[in-house]
Amino acid sequence: MTQHPNLSITRRWFLAVAGAGVTTGMLSGGASALAPVGQTLGEGYQPTVWYAIAGDGKITIHIHMAEMGQHVGTALSRIIAEELEADWDDVEFVHVDTDPKWGYMVTGGSWSVNHNFFNFSRAGAAGRIALIEAGAREMGVPAEECTARDSMVIHGDQSVSYGDLVSRGAVDRQFSKEELEEIELKPAAERRLLNRDTVARDVPEKVNGSAVYGIDRSIEGMVHARPVMPPVRFGSRVANWDDSVSKEVPGYLQTVVIDDPTETCQGWLVVVAESWAAASKAAEVLAVTWEGGSGRETSEAELLAEGERLVQDDDAGSIFMRHGDPSAAFEATDTLHEGLYKTHTVLHMQLEPGNALVWQDGDTWRVHGGNQWQSLTLPLVAKALGIGEANLVFETSYLGGGFGRRLYCDFFVPAALTAKAIGRPVKMIMARPDDTQFDCPRSPTVHRVRSSTDAAGAMRLYDHACAAGWSTAPIAPNFLAEGLDGGKVDPFSISGADHWYTADAMRVRTIKNEKVHETFLPGNLRSVAPGYTLWAVETHIDEVAHATGQDPAAFRRSLLNAEGRNAGEAPHAVGGAARLREVLDRVVKKSGWAERGDLPEGTGMGISVTAGQERSMPTWIATVAKVRVDSETGEATVENIWASIDAGTLAHPDGALAQAEGAILWGVSMALHEGTEIENGLPRDLNLDTYTPLRMHQVPDLDIDFVTNDHMPVGLGEPGVIGVAPAIGNAIFHATGARLRTIPMRPQDILEALEA
């Protein structure tokens, strides 16, 4: 075998070679999406911090968001290039390391395109303005008579390239914050890149194996490590330990007991060796005894029971939102629709387990590893090391899956403390069971939903109480908000319950399940709160439709009148519930909803209408699932999923479709196949032998379409997940008459519902 001179043989290299017959068509053209480690950023003219134009015409965009499969660099670069009037072939981008000049660094919540759209658009426009001014001076013509197109400033038959202007030193204008904010963006009708497709620029690196993930990096003199963790996350202490057997493993060096001033790692040890294989073997035979530990006997059933107790207590928790007079509506109602809905613990199981490479470089400490929330984790690691934040740099790599787990890179801490303790670079990698044992799972949740309707079917009351672990509270308490009647609320643990259906009176109450927090650290998982709140909302709405004798799609449409609080507002939610109504109409038509009565016995169709992630940034989606249920085994097979999506302007349509596909399939996985339970304070399923996400043969046919418009772009990483589980549950009801109110919906659960 002949090896490429610049490419070491890795698993990804092998896969790239093995798949060359079907991948070579994607490898032509495009620029590197991730700069090699140590590469300097683009130099030349920099109208803002976000990009630089070199004398050869190359335009380098500086991407401060994490890349974890969503092609964020391509999307954000298209935004700048659009207003800059750049030739797309001139554009490349680099993912930057931490530096205060980039501002707050976090990639999550499907925020990247939405939250950066105006800043990046104005940055591009600023460069266009400055280059037109410079080009006009060079050509001796008025600037107002010049245009820009494809990296050229044009006046009649004359033109000058951006690169030539930079190489001559003809452009140097800088823009103040106020000047940037005053820039008017070009009309949407003049856009030439947004809402138009291209191949993502990071595809070649990911296919040929040259992309650098956190787990890939090596530096001279480093040693390898694997953590040894206590029986539960909180309150454990190392009573004694013995490495006599570990010393018999060739390559074993030492074991470090972690003394963590941040209390992130309570009762941890880290085994160090000359190779990871040696560290892993030595860790497995290390004898350790622990004392203490919170929640060592806690079970999933106890967490759910506590959640049910809390939602039944009208005095528990805090009010997240209120509309109208819910108390009066309760008193006036004759018929109350009520349901209790639950979701089980869900793990991240990202392909790349937790890892970090940490070393000291003079006065600076460096950490290399995939990270979604650098601005949160950097202060934590600095505190652990006892250094100033200015003396710590997080180097950027691709993430082999994030899905919210890498919003809190607590595993950076033990790697850093081990490197400090032994005075050598340390590369710590968690084995799969390690990563799972101390995952930050999505909390189990319990919802109590009550509603009433009048004789005409209008909703008079909607009341939703949710008890869950709050993902924001333990790691970023400053993100908590004030409840309407006092107390705190975690918006990231309740959003979605404040839906877009019209109700005369509405109330949403959120309750922190402290028992969850005593047991493990609840985290954010792709779709965050709407992944469970809208399971309750959309299942309940379906139940009300059937209880009142209405078609589920028609009933939903009747509640989407886009008035009052549901009218929407600029710039993020223009049109409000009317845009939900449009995607509902589209999916009803293309799915053949009107003919669902003609389906074979045991086959049903279900629908959901959702808007995630938050009301301030909604992606409007209507989903229909067709499901076949085997009444003897209880197995549910999802045959088709139709989805109509309005996400506003699409910065990268192909990437948008890929994200929607992945999100919908994860929705199927969590609805039917994926989920665990807490046993003795830990997840029951620690590896993929018993934790069983959706397999390839279980993938349904997908039919996804996007509404084309020029509205503000919103998010696509997560919203596709949200409506899938309720659509499947509603389809199972249509097929069998069995109503399921808990996810995941396993075959045994379906059989029990059929017998009820």
N, C-alpha and C positions, 0 to 999 in steps of 0.2 A: 504494500500500500504506500502510495506517495502522499506525504503530508505537506499541506500548504505551509510555507516558511513562517507565516505570521499567525498560525492557528494551531493551538494545542488540541489534542484529541480529547474531546469531552462527549458526554451523552448527547448534547445538543448538536455537536459537530457530526456525530454519527447519524442522527436523525435527519440533519440537513442533507448529507450525502445520500442517505437512503431514499429521501424524498425528492431528489434532484429532478427527476422526470416530471414532477408536477409543480415544482416551485421556481424553476429557472425563469419562467415568464414574469415573475414578480421582482426579479433582482436587477433589472436594467434601470438605470437612471436613479434620481433621488440623491439626497445628501445625507450624511451621517446624522442620526437623530440623537446619539449620545456621544459626547466628546470622550476620547480616550482619557483615562485618568491622568491628571496633571496638565491637560491641554489648556492653554490660555483662552479666554473668551475673545470674541471678535473685536478687532481693533479698527480704527478709522473714525468716521463721523458718527457720533452718537447723539441724536437729538433728544433722546430720553435714555434712561437706564435699560430699557427693554430690548434694544437691538443696536447693532453697529453695521455700518456700510463701509466696506473696504475699497481700496483703490482699484481692485480688479473687478468690482461690481458685486462681489459676494455679500449677501445680507445675512447676518447671523442673529437669530432671535434668541433671547435669553429666557429659558423656561424654568420657572420656579415651582411648578407643580410636579407631583410625582407621577411617573409613568408606570402603570400596572396593567397594561393591556388595552387601555382606552384610547390610545393614540392622541394624548392630550397635546403633545408638541406640534403635531400637524394641525390640529384644530386651532390652537392659539396663534400659530404662525400665519394661518390663513386670515385671521382677523386683522393682524398688523399689515400683512401684505395687501389686503383688500384696500385699505385706506391709503397705504403708501403708494399704490399703483405700481407694485413691484412685479417683475417677471418672475413667476413662480419657480422657474428653473434656477434663478439666482439665489433662492432662499434655502438656508439650512438653519438648524437650531441646535443648541446645547442645553442640557439640564444642568443647572448651576448648583454649587455647594452653598451652604448657609452663609449668609452675610447680611448684616442689618439693612443694607441698601435695598434688599428685595422686599422688605416689609414682612408682614405676617405670612408664614409659610404653612399652609394646611391644604391637603387634598382630600376632600370628602364631601358628603352631602349632595353630590352631583352639582357642585358649585363652580367648577373650574371655568367653563365657558361663560356662564351667566355673570359671575362676580368679576370677571376680568374683561368683559366685552367693551365697556365704555373706556376704561383705562387704555386697553390695547388698541382700540379703534382710534382714540385721540392721539396715541403715540405714533401710529402709522400716519395719521393725517398731518401731524406736526412735521414729520420728515418730508412729506409731499410738499407742504407749504414752503419749507426752507429750501428744498431742492429746486422748486419752481422759481423762487426768488433768485437763487444763485444762477440757475440756467438762463434766466432772463438777463441778468447782468453780463454773463459771458457772451450771449448772443446780441446784446445791445438792443433789447426790445422790452416793451412793458410786460411786467409779470402777469398782469390781468389778461393778456392776450395769449398766454402760454397754457398748455395742458401737460399732464403727465400720463404716461401709459407704458407698461412693460419696461419699467426701470429707465425710461427716457423722458427728458423734458423736451417738448415739441412746440415749435412756432412755425406754422406754415411748412415750408420745405426744409427748414433748419431743425436740427435736433442735437442734443448732447446727452450722453449717458450719465447715469448716477455715478458710476465708477470713475468716469473722467472728471466729473466735478469734484469728487473726493480726492482723487490723486493729484489734482491741481491745487488743492487747498482752498477751493472756491466757496466752500460751504462750512459754516461754523456756528450757525445760529442755535442758541439754546432757548428753552421755553420754561417759564416759571409755572408753578402749579396753577396759578390763576389763569395764565394764558392757555394752558392745556384745557382747563375746564370750560373756557369760552369758545373753543373750536367747534364749529358746526360740521357734522359728519355729512358725507355726500348722500344724496337720495338713494333709497334702496333700489330704485330702478336702474341705477348706474353701477350696481355691483357686478363684478365679473368673476369672483372667486367663491363667495359665500353662496350656499344653496346649490353649489356645483361640485361635482365629485372629483376626487383624485385618489391616487394610491397613497396610503400612509407612509411617511418617510422612514419610519422605524421598522418597516417590514423586513428589509434585507438583513439587518443585523440580527433580528430575531430568528430568521430562517437559516442563515449561514453559521450561526453559533457565536458570532463575535460580540453580541450584546453582553454587557457586564452586569450581572446580578449581584446582590449582596454576598451570596454564597460563593461567588467565583473568585473574589479578590485574594491575592497573596502578596506579602511583602517579605523582604529579606529578614531572616532572624525570627520569624514568628513561630509561635507554638500553637497547638490545637487544644481545644477544651470542650467538655460537655458538662452541663450542670447536673447536680444531684439535688432533687427538690423534696421538700417535706410532704407529709401526708395531705395537708390542706394549705391553702394560700396564706391564711392569716393566723398569727399568734403562735407559730411553732418556734421552738428553740432546739439547737443541737445540744443534746445531753452528752454524747460521746461518739467518737468515730474511730475506726481502725482500718488502715490501708495496707495491712500485712499481705492480704491476697492480691491487692492491686499492684503491689511492688513486684509481683511475679510476672506481670504483663510486660513484655518487651516494649520499650519506648515510654513507659510511664515515668513521669517526672515528679509530680507532687499534687497534693490536694489543698485547696484554699477554702477556708471557712469564711464566708462573706459577712463582713461587718459593715452593714449598710446604714449610713446616717439618714437616708431618706425613708427607710423602713419599707422600701419596695420589695426587697428580697428578705423574707423572714424565715430563717432556718435553712438557707441555701448553702450548698458547697459547690465548688467547681473543680473538676478533675482535669489536670493539665498533662499533656503528653506530646511526643514528637509527631504524632499523626492523629487524625480524628478517630481512626479505627482503634488505635491503642487507647485513646482517651475514653471512647465508648465502652470498650471491654473493661477497662479499669473502673469506670463508673458503675458498671453493673455488679461488680463484686465488692465495692466499697461497703463496709459495714457501718451503718449509722443508726443511732437511736435518737428519737426526738421526744421532746416534752411539749405539752400544751397543744394548742390548735383549736381554732373556732370552727364550729360546724362539722366536726368529724363524723357525726352520726346523722347529719341532715339528709333528707331524701327529697326527690322531686315532688312526691305527694304532699309533703309537709309545706313546701314552698307554694304550691298551688292552693292548698287548704288555707294558708295564711292570706293569699291573695283573694280568695273567695270571701273570707271573713271581712277583709278590708272593704271590698266593694259593696258589701251589704250594710256597712256602717255609714250612714249618711253624713256623719260628722268627721269622717276620716279624710285626710288629704286636703288639697287646695283647688280652687276653681281656676281652670285654665281659660275658659271662655264662657260667656253667658249672653244670651240674646232674648229679649222679651221678658216675660214673667213665668218661669218654669213652675214655680210654686202654685200660682193661680191655674196654670194649665193642668197640673196634676189634680187639683180639686175639681176642675170642670169636666174631666174626662169620664166617660162611661165605660169605655173599653180600652184596656191597657195591653199593649203588646210587649212582652218581656222575654229576654233571652240572656243566657250566660254563655260566654264564649271564652275559649282558652287556647293558648299556644304553649308548646313545650320548649325547653332549652334547645338552642341551635348553636352548632360550632362553626368556626370559620373554615378549617381544614384547607387553607390555602396551600398550593403546591409546594412553595418554598417555605420550609419551617423557619422559625425565628433564628436569627444569626447576627453576629456583629464582629467586625475586625477593629480592634482598638489599639492605638499605639501613641507614644509621646514623640513629638517632633520638635525638639528644642523646647521653647516655652509653650508650644501649642500641643494640645491633645487632639487626635483625629479619630473619628469613628466612621467606618464604611459599612453601610447596610441600608436596606430598603426601609423607607420611612414616609408615612403619610402626614405627620404632624410635627415637623421639625421644631416649630416655635413652642410646642408643649414639652417635647422630650429633651431638647437641649438644656434648658434650665435644670431639669431633673438630673441629668448626667453630670452637669457642672457641679451641682450641690453634692452629689455622691463623691465626686473626685476632690471636692474642696478647692475648686478653682473658680476664677471669674468666667463669665460666659464669653468674654472676648478671647479667652484662651482655649476655646473649644470650637472645632469645625466638624460639621457632619458632611462627609463626602456623599455625592449622589450616585445611586445606581438604579437600574431597573428593579422593579418589585416582581417577584415570582408569585403574584397574587397578593392583594391587600385586603379588599372586601371589608375594611374597617378594622381588622386586627392590628394593622400597622399604624393606626391612629394613636396607639399607645404602645410605644416600643420599650416596655419595661425591661425586656431582656437585654437592652444595651447596658443597663446598670451593672449586672454581675460580670459581664465581659470587661467593662471599664475597671471595676474594682479588682478583678483578677490581674489585669495588665499592670495596674498600679502596685499591687502586692508583690508581684514577681519581677517587676522591672523589665519586662519584655513585651513585644507585641503579641496579642492574644486574639486568635480567631475562634470564637465560641459558636458552635452549631448545636441546636437542640435536635434530638431525635424526635421522630413523629410523636411518640407517646409523651415526651417532655412538653412539646409544643401544645398538645391537646390538653394535657393535665392542667396546665396553667394558661389556657386560653382565657380570653375575656368574652364569654359566650353571650349570645342574645338571651336576655332574661326570660324565664317563663312568665306568662302574663294571664290575667283574668279580667274579663270585661263584663259588666252588667249594663245592658242596654234596655231602655224602656221608651216606648213611643205611643202616640195615639193619633188616630186619623178620624176625619169627619165622614159623613155619609157620602160625600163626593170624592173621597180618597185623598183630600189634602191633608198634609201632616200638620197637626196642631202642636205636637210636643215631640222633642227628641232629647233624651237624657242618657249620657254615656259616662260611666265610671270605670277607670282602668287602674289596676294595681300591678306594678312591675318594678324591677330593679331599674334605677335611674343611671343611665350610662355616663352622663355628664358629671353627676354629683361628686364621685370620688376623684376624678382626674382634673376637672376644670370647673370648680364650683362658681367661678365668676360668670360662667355662662348661664347659671340659673336665673330665672326671672321671678318677679313678684306675683303671687297669686292675687286674684281680684278681691278676695276677702281676707287677705293676709296669708302668711306662710310663703313658701317657695314652690315654684313649679320648674320642672325640667322640660322645656319645649321639645327637646330631642327624644323624649320618651313618651310623648302624647300627641304630637302633630299627626294630622290625618283624621283624628276624631272630629275635628272642626271642619266637617265636610262642606260641600257646595250645594247640597239639597236645601230647598226652602222649607223652613218650619216656623210656625208662629212663635214658638218658644224653644230655646235650645240651651243646654248646659253641658259642659264637659268638665269632669273632675278627675284629677290625677293624684295617685296615692303611691308613695314610695314604700315598697315592700322591704322593710329593714331586714327581714330574715334572709332575703337574697344577699344583701350586702354583708351579712355576717358569715356567709358561706363562700361566696366567690366575688370577683370583681366583674360586674356586668358591663358589657361593651357594646359598641355599635357594629351591627352587621348589615351588609348591603340591603338597603331599603329602610333601615333604622326603624323608627316607631310606625310609620305607615304600613310596614310589613305585617304588623299585628293589629294596629287599630282599625285598619280598613278591612281586615278579615272579619272583624266584628261588625263594622258598619254595613258592609255589602252582603254579609250573610243575613243580618237582621232585616235589611231593606227587602231582600228576597222573600223572607218569611212574611213580612207585612203584605207584600204584593199578593202572595198566595192566600193569606188569611182574609184579604178583602176582595178576592176573586178577580185580580187584575193581572194582565200580562206583565211579567217582570221588567221587560224593556220599556213598555209603554208607561208603566208606573214610574220608573226612574225618570223618563222624559218629562212626565207631568210635574216632577219636583224640581226640574232644572229651568226655572223661569228667569234666572239672571237678573233678579231685582234686589234692591237694598244691599245688604252685605255681600251678596253673591253676584253683584253686577261687575266686579273686577275693577282694577284701576291700573293706570299707566305707571311705569312702563312694562312691568313684569307680568301682569295678569289682565291685559286688555281683553275685554269681552266677557270675562268671568265665565259663569256657568253656561253661557251660550256656546262657548267653544267645546265644553263637555257634551252639549247636546249635539253638536256637529259630528264629533267622533262617534257618538252613540249611533246616530243615523247611518253613518258610513259602515260601521261594523255590523249592524243589523242587516243591512242590504247585502253586503258581500258574503256573510256567513250563511245566508239562506235561513235566517231566524224564523221567518214566517212559515216555513215548511217543517219546522222541527217536530210537529205532530206526526209526521210521516216516518220518523226514524224507527229502526228495528227495535224490537223489545229488548230492554236492558241497556239501551243507548239513549243518552240525553244531552241536552245543550244547556249551558248556564252562562250567565252574563255578569259583568261587573263594570262599574264606571268609577274611575279613580283619578285623583289629581295629587301628585307628589312632586317634590318632597315637602314643601311647606306652602301655605296659602300665599306667601309673598313671592314664591317662585314655582308656580304649578306647571307640571307637564301633564297635559290632558290626555287620558287614555281610556278607551273602551275595549274590553276584552271579552271574547266568547270562546268557550271551551266545549268540545264535543268529547264525551267520555263514554266508554263501554264498560259495564260492570258485570263480572261473572258472579251470579247469585250463589253459586256453590262454594267458591273459594273466597269471595269478597274482594278479589283483585280488580282494581280500577285501571283501565288502560286509556290514556289520553290519546285520542286519534288525531285531533286537529285543534289548533289554537289560531284564532283570528284576532288581530289587534290593529286598531286605528289610533294613530298618535299625532298629537299636535304639540310640537316642541318649539314652535316659533322658527326663526331662522336657523338653518343647520350649517354650522361652520364646516363640517366634514360629513357629508351624507353617508358615505360608506361606513365611517366609524360610528355614526349614529345607528345605522342598521345593525352593525355588529354588537353594539352595546344592548340594543333592544332584544336581539336574539339571545344573547347570553343571560340577560336579566330575566326574560320570560322562562328560559329553561331552568334557571335557579328557582324561579317561582314554582315550577312543576316539581322540582326536587324537594323543596321544603313542604309542599302540599302533601306529597304522597310517600316520599322515600327517606327524607333526611330529618334528623332530629335525634336528640339523646335525652337521657334523664340523669338527674343528679343522684348518686348513691354514695353514702358516707362522705359527703362534702365535695365529691369530684364527679366529673362526667363519667358515665358508665362506659362509653365507647371511646377508646383511646387511639384506635387506628382504623384504617379503611377496610379491615376484614369484617368489622361489625357495624361501622358507621357507613351507611350505604347510599351515597348520592345517586342521582339519576345516571343510569348507564346508557351507552349509545343506542342500544336496541330499544330503549324506552322513549326515545326522542320523538315527539309528535311532528306532524307536518305543520309548518308555521306559515302564516300569511300575514305579513306586516306591511302597512302602508303609512305614509306620513302626509299630513296636511301641508300643502305648500303655501307659505305666506312669508311676510317680512317682519313679523312681530319680533320682539325681544327674544333672543335665544334663552332657553332654560336648561334643564339638566336631563341626562339620559342614562347615566350609570346605574341608577337605582329604580326609577319609577316603573319600569317594565315588570319588576318583580311583583308589585303590590297587588294587582288585580287578579293574578293567576289563581291563587288558592281559593278565593271566594267563587270565581267562575267555575272551577272544578267542583267545589262542594255543591254549588247550585246545580251543576249538571248531574251530579250523582243523585240529588233529590229528584230532578226531572226524570231520571232513568229508573229510579227504584222507589221513590216516595220516602226514602230514609234521609233524615236531616242530620248532618254532622256539624258539630259546633266546636270541635277541637282539632288542631293540626299538630303533627301530621295525621293524615287519614289512612291508617294502615288497614290491610285486609280484615284483620280481626275487629277493628273498630267499625268497619262497614257491615260485617256480619252481625255484630251486636246491634247496630242501628236497624238493620233489616228485621231482626227478631223483636225489637222493642214495639 
